[in-house]
Amino acid sequence: MPPGANSRYLFCWGVKEPVTGKLGLSEREPFLYRDLPDNRTHLVVLGDTLFNIAERAFPSYKRPCGLFWVICDFQPVPIQDATIELVPGTVLVIPSERTVREQIFNEKRRKDFAG
């Protein structure tokens, strides 16, 4: 089954382990932090999760909570584990919906990565 439209796995491809024949996914090239004029910040409060922050940050997307990985990748120091408890007072950098649409999900970027 191919990845969904907003999946981080759009930037992977299927690979077969030469020795075992086991199928898996390639590494993914994250869209790292960039200092863009339409970036926003979010001050973490008690009870915030990456999932509910993504839901508020990207309301025009179907199932916006699934874009948690965009926020993880986009931090100056990327977040490796989306399930960690966020510390109140932490400032997260949130890319704009324009950045997500025009740069992160850019079809040319995906094709360039996939080779």
PEVENRA-V141270 format. One record per residue. N is the residue number from 1. PHI is phi as a letter, one per 30 degrees, with the letter a starting at -180 (* if undefined). OMEGA is omega in whole degrees, 0 to 359 (NA if undefined). D_CENTER is the distance of its C-alpha to the mean C-alpha in whole Angstrom. Layout:
{{N PHI OMEGA D_CENTER} {N PHI OMEGA D_CENTER}}
//
This chain:
{{1 * 180 20} {2 d 179 18} {3 d 178 14} {4 d 186 13} {5 e 184 13} {6 c 185 9} {7 d 174 8} {8 d 181 6} {9 d 172 10} {10 d 184 11} {11 c 176 11} {12 b 171 13} {13 b 181 17} {14 d 178 19} {15 b 179 21} {16 c 177 25} {17 d 185 26} {18 d 184 29} {19 d 186 32} {20 c 184 30} {21 i 181 29} {22 d 179 26} {23 d 179 23} {24 a 179 20} {25 c 176 16} {26 d 172 16} {27 d 181 14} {28 c 177 11} {29 d 182 10} {30 d 174 7} {31 d 187 7} {32 d 181 9} {33 e 172 11} {34 b 178 14} {35 d 183 16} {36 c 184 16} {37 d 181 19} {38 c 171 17} {39 d 174 15} {40 b 174 15} {41 b 177 16} {42 b 176 16} {43 d 183 19} {44 d 174 18} {45 c 180 21} {46 e 179 22} {47 j 177 21} {48 d 170 17} {49 b 177 14} {50 d 182 10} {51 d 181 11} {52 d 174 14} {53 d 178 12} {54 d 180 10} {55 d 179 13} {56 d 185 15} {57 d 186 12} {58 b 188 12} {59 d 183 15} {60 d 180 16} {61 c 173 13} {62 d 182 15} {63 h 185 13} {64 d 179 11} {65 d 178 11} {66 d 178 9} {67 c 177 6} {68 e 184 6} {69 d 177 3} {70 d 179 2} {71 d 179 6} {72 e 182 6} {73 d 192 5} {74 d 180 7} {75 d 175 10} {76 e 169 13} {77 c 186 13} {78 e 178 10} {79 d 183 10} {80 d 184 11} {81 b 183 12} {82 d 182 10} {83 c 180 14} {84 d 176 15} {85 d 179 18} {86 d 182 17} {87 d 177 20} {88 e 182 21} {89 j 177 22} {90 d 177 19} {91 c 177 17} {92 c 175 13} {93 c 183 12} {94 c 176 11} {95 d 178 10} {96 d 176 12} {97 d 176 12} {98 d 178 14} {99 d 179 12} {100 d 183 9} {101 d 189 12} {102 d 184 14} {103 c 184 12} {104 d 180 8} {105 c 179 10} {106 d 183 13} {107 d 179 15} {108 d 178 17} {109 d 180 14} {110 d 181 13} {111 d 178 17} {112 d 181 18} {113 d 183 15} {114 d 177 17} {115 i NA 20}}
//
